Amino acid sequence: MSLTRTLTLLATSVVLLIALVAAVWSYFESNHELEELFDAELAQSSRIVQGLVRHLAESESPQQLPSILEETLKLPEAALLEGDFNEIIPDGSGHKYEKKIAFEVWDNHGVAVLDTLLIPGEQPLEAGYSWVESTGYSWRTFTLQDPASGFWIRTAQREDIRTELSEELARGNVLPLLLALPLLAAALIFAIQVAFRPLRRLERPIRDMAPEKIHPLDASHAPKEVTGLVHAVNGLLKRLNSALERERRFSADAAHELRTPLTVLRLNLEKACEAHPHEFEGLIQSVDRMTYLVEQMLVLSRVDSATDFSPSVHNLSEIVEQSMAEVAPLALRKHIEPVLQDTTRQAMACCHGALINTLMRSLLANAIQYSPPETEVTTELTASGDGYLIRLCDQGPGIAAEERERALSRFVRLDQRTGGGAGLGLAIARRIAELHGGTLSLHDRPDGGPGLCVEIWLPAQCPSPGIA
């Protein structure tokens, strides 16, 4: 699983969980604090009415007190109307929420002086907070007794207005947090992507690194947490480069050192064959095959070690013609006719002339070797896209479709094929095509006949440095 994806999922999940817990806690805490604020307002309203009642009791007669209180605390008519108006009453006489607040006043004998709450039945007078039912609503009340006048004062507030206001205020506290969550998650994802950018910069040179150009990674911009890993990878790359270099040197040295004794051995066998012509023919063929294998190993070693690959513009048509001329003696011995069909005439391509010549000679030699006598080996050169396509077809036994990828591997000779090859010709050809930024593939003949077609596509422009 991707480390970036894992960290992003974990971090966003934790942030979202914490934000959700904070939002829920903020919601309930806001409701609780607002309930306390409303209760404090009820108590404050009761004390204001207490002051008003005490003043009126001292200055007015008991008969006039009810009418004065009712006139003073009576709601405006507009406040009693249901309408679409805003919280402020249109004529400016008050607020529409006033109808959800009620007052009750009793004298020291328990006789009601003012009653806007209209609670059914008689309620005991007890100081403090309580809940009562009236006019189909629940009301939160606060009751106190004035010690100076003995009057009881009760202030009530409808539950629905308390709930509505508290929920609106609580949502106002929580909503910004919820709206900020997507932005917070996006910022977190962006920060993680930026933090992992140095790791992606380290990955790119490893992904594009060719076996012929192994180089250490630049640890100067690596995060401190992976510096040890970068140094370990550099050590591994150094050991790998040394192992590959030893392998290349061994192949080249072994092949080079074997050429001389094999030449001497063949000369001695030829002399012995003069006296006994039929006894050493098989041995001479084995020596020839070994010599061919050594030559192929030398070619493969040179191709694999082509670190200073520097192609230039060449006439691809001339290279193909020259390669066909070089293998012509082999074709004459088997009575095979090489045929060239060049529709370009002047196929100017950016390539390494010697390597393309090696590629063509290897493929032509293979085609001639596995073709029956009195047949043709056809080579077609055509323009294809931004490059050129070389199609080389023989009339031999061919290769089954499921075996073709394996046939391109090194030292692989399929059972159904005959001849004295070393199983390196196709591998060398593909390696040279890859060095040029091209491709090599195996196909059936277009005419449906027996045989095999090898298609090589080479770009007309020079490949980017490091392509391998």
ChimeraX attribute file (.defattr): number of C-alpha atoms within 10 A of each C-alpha:
attribute: neighborCount
match mode: 1-to-1
recipient: residues
	/A:1	5
	/A:2	7
	/A:3	9
	/A:4	14
	/A:5	13
	/A:6	11
	/A:7	13
	/A:8	19
	/A:9	14
	/A:10	12
	/A:11	16
	/A:12	19
	/A:13	13
	/A:14	12
	/A:15	16
	/A:16	17
	/A:17	12
	/A:18	12
	/A:19	17
	/A:20	16
	/A:21	12
	/A:22	13
	/A:23	20
	/A:24	14
	/A:25	13
	/A:26	17
	/A:27	20
	/A:28	14
	/A:29	13
	/A:30	20
	/A:31	21
	/A:32	13
	/A:33	13
	/A:34	19
	/A:35	16
	/A:36	12
	/A:37	13
	/A:38	16
	/A:39	19
	/A:40	13
	/A:41	15
	/A:42	22
	/A:43	21
	/A:44	14
	/A:45	18
	/A:46	25
	/A:47	19
	/A:48	13
	/A:49	20
	/A:50	22
	/A:51	13
	/A:52	13
	/A:53	24
	/A:54	17
	/A:55	12
	/A:56	17
	/A:57	16
	/A:58	10
	/A:59	10
	/A:60	12
	/A:61	10
	/A:62	13
	/A:63	9
	/A:64	11
	/A:65	17
	/A:66	19
	/A:67	14
	/A:68	15
	/A:69	19
	/A:70	15
	/A:71	10
	/A:72	10
	/A:73	14
	/A:74	16
	/A:75	19
	/A:76	15
	/A:77	10
	/A:78	17
	/A:79	20
	/A:80	13
	/A:81	12
	/A:82	8
	/A:83	10
	/A:84	6
	/A:85	10
	/A:86	9
	/A:87	12
	/A:88	13
	/A:89	17
	/A:90	13
	/A:91	7
	/A:92	8
	/A:93	13
	/A:94	16
	/A:95	16
	/A:96	21
	/A:97	15
	/A:98	15
	/A:99	18
	/A:100	18
	/A:101	18
	/A:102	20
	/A:103	24
	/A:104	20
	/A:105	26
	/A:106	19
	/A:107	19
	/A:108	14
	/A:109	9
	/A:110	13
	/A:111	11
	/A:112	14
	/A:113	19
	/A:114	22
	/A:115	16
	/A:116	17
	/A:117	20
	/A:118	13
	/A:119	14
	/A:120	10
	/A:121	6
	/A:122	6
	/A:123	8
	/A:124	7
	/A:125	14
	/A:126	13
	/A:127	14
	/A:128	12
	/A:129	16
	/A:130	12
	/A:131	13
	/A:132	15
	/A:133	14
	/A:134	12
	/A:135	10
	/A:136	6
	/A:137	13
	/A:138	15
	/A:139	25
	/A:140	20
	/A:141	24
	/A:142	25
	/A:143	22
	/A:144	21
	/A:145	22
	/A:146	16
	/A:147	11
	/A:148	7
	/A:149	15
	/A:150	15
	/A:151	22
	/A:152	26
	/A:153	26
	/A:154	29
	/A:155	26
	/A:156	27
	/A:157	26
	/A:158	21
	/A:159	15
	/A:160	13
	/A:161	14
	/A:162	18
	/A:163	14
	/A:164	11
	/A:165	15
	/A:166	22
	/A:167	17
	/A:168	12
	/A:169	16
	/A:170	22
	/A:171	18
	/A:172	13
	/A:173	15
	/A:174	20
	/A:175	13
	/A:176	11
	/A:177	17
	/A:178	16
	/A:179	10
	/A:180	12
	/A:181	16
	/A:182	13
	/A:183	11
	/A:184	16
	/A:185	18
	/A:186	13
	/A:187	12
	/A:188	16
	/A:189	19
	/A:190	12
	/A:191	13
	/A:192	16
	/A:193	15
	/A:194	11
	/A:195	13
	/A:196	13
	/A:197	14
	/A:198	13
	/A:199	14
	/A:200	11
	/A:201	14
	/A:202	16
	/A:203	12
	/A:204	10
	/A:205	15
	/A:206	15
	/A:207	8
	/A:208	13
	/A:209	14
	/A:210	14
	/A:211	17
	/A:212	17
	/A:213	16
	/A:214	18
	/A:215	15
	/A:216	16
	/A:217	18
	/A:218	14
	/A:219	16
	/A:220	8
	/A:221	11
	/A:222	18
	/A:223	15
	/A:224	11
	/A:225	8
	/A:226	12
	/A:227	15
	/A:228	13
	/A:229	13
	/A:230	19
	/A:231	15
	/A:232	12
	/A:233	15
	/A:234	18
	/A:235	14
	/A:236	13
	/A:237	18
	/A:238	15
	/A:239	12
	/A:240	14
	/A:241	17
	/A:242	13
	/A:243	12
	/A:244	17
	/A:245	15
	/A:246	12
	/A:247	13
	/A:248	19
	/A:249	14
	/A:250	13
	/A:251	18
	/A:252	21
	/A:253	13
	/A:254	14
	/A:255	20
	/A:256	14
	/A:257	12
	/A:258	15
	/A:259	16
	/A:260	12
	/A:261	11
	/A:262	16
	/A:263	14
	/A:264	11
	/A:265	13
	/A:266	19
	/A:267	13
	/A:268	12
	/A:269	19
	/A:270	16
	/A:271	12
	/A:272	13
	/A:273	16
	/A:274	10
	/A:275	10
	/A:276	12
	/A:277	12
	/A:278	9
	/A:279	12
	/A:280	17
	/A:281	14
	/A:282	10
	/A:283	13
	/A:284	18
	/A:285	13
	/A:286	14
	/A:287	17
	/A:288	16
	/A:289	16
	/A:290	18
	/A:291	20
	/A:292	16
	/A:293	20
	/A:294	22
	/A:295	17
	/A:296	20
	/A:297	22
	/A:298	19
	/A:299	18
	/A:300	23
	/A:301	20
	/A:302	15
	/A:303	19
	/A:304	18
	/A:305	17
	/A:306	16
	/A:307	15
	/A:308	10
	/A:309	16
	/A:310	13
	/A:311	18
	/A:312	13
	/A:313	15
	/A:314	17
	/A:315	15
	/A:316	25
	/A:317	19
	/A:318	16
	/A:319	18
	/A:320	22
	/A:321	15
	/A:322	15
	/A:323	20
	/A:324	21
	/A:325	14
	/A:326	14
	/A:327	17
	/A:328	17
	/A:329	12
	/A:330	15
	/A:331	25
	/A:332	14
	/A:333	10
	/A:334	15
	/A:335	15
	/A:336	22
	/A:337	16
	/A:338	20
	/A:339	14
	/A:340	16
	/A:341	13
	/A:342	17
	/A:343	12
	/A:344	14
	/A:345	13
	/A:346	12
	/A:347	21
	/A:348	18
	/A:349	21
	/A:350	21
	/A:351	26
	/A:352	17
	/A:353	19
	/A:354	11
	/A:355	22
	/A:356	20
	/A:357	20
	/A:358	19
	/A:359	23
	/A:360	25
	/A:361	21
	/A:362	20
	/A:363	20
	/A:364	26
	/A:365	20
	/A:366	18
	/A:367	27
	/A:368	27
	/A:369	20
	/A:370	20
	/A:371	24
	/A:372	16
	/A:373	17
	/A:374	11
	/A:375	17
	/A:376	20
	/A:377	21
	/A:378	18
	/A:379	23
	/A:380	17
	/A:381	23
	/A:382	18
	/A:383	17
	/A:384	13
	/A:385	10
	/A:386	10
	/A:387	17
	/A:388	21
	/A:389	19
	/A:390	23
	/A:391	21
	/A:392	23
	/A:393	28
	/A:394	28
	/A:395	21
	/A:396	22
	/A:397	15
	/A:398	23
	/A:399	20
	/A:400	15
	/A:401	10
	/A:402	8
	/A:403	10
	/A:404	15
	/A:405	12
	/A:406	13
	/A:407	20
	/A:408	22
	/A:409	16
	/A:410	15
	/A:411	16
	/A:412	16
	/A:413	18
	/A:414	14
	/A:415	6
	/A:416	9
	/A:417	13
	/A:418	13
	/A:419	10
	/A:420	17
	/A:421	20
	/A:422	17
	/A:423	19
	/A:424	21
	/A:425	29
	/A:426	23
	/A:427	21
	/A:428	26
	/A:429	24
	/A:430	19
	/A:431	21
	/A:432	24
	/A:433	22
	/A:434	17
	/A:435	24
	/A:436	27
	/A:437	20
	/A:438	21
	/A:439	18
	/A:440	21
	/A:441	15
	/A:442	22
	/A:443	17
	/A:444	17
	/A:445	18
	/A:446	9
	/A:447	6
	/A:448	8
	/A:449	12
	/A:450	15
	/A:451	19
	/A:452	24
	/A:453	24
	/A:454	19
	/A:455	19
	/A:456	22
	/A:457	24
	/A:458	28
	/A:459	21
	/A:460	22
	/A:461	17
	/A:462	16
	/A:463	18
	/A:464	9
	/A:465	11
	/A:466	16
	/A:467	15
	/A:468	23
